[in-house]
Amino acid sequence: MTVYEGKRTIDGLRVTADGKRLDEHYEIKRFTKYGFEWTYEGESPQQLALAILYDHLGDHDRAVRLSQPFMTEIVANFDNDWTIDGQEIDAFLRAHA
């Protein structure tokens, strides 16, 4: 399962999926033009939620639909540096089936 990781560095934010940069997936839905963010509720954290869900699911409609609750329940509660894996995402998806 894919491991997603976010870090705040001196050079800015870094979000990866299995060590590779995670794309914002603006082509699916653009909540913000400012990229990813986390630790609060808002447009940039929702963009991160969408990107993680789309990468995990491969289903843009479901990723868009679930991005708000995933942002509120998961992304807004991330620490400055965080890791989440596919099993944790699947647990969220089961709760929202």
Helices and strands as residue ranges (DSSP letters): E 3-9, E 12-17, E 20-21, H 43-57, H 60-73, G 75-77, E 82-85, H 86-95
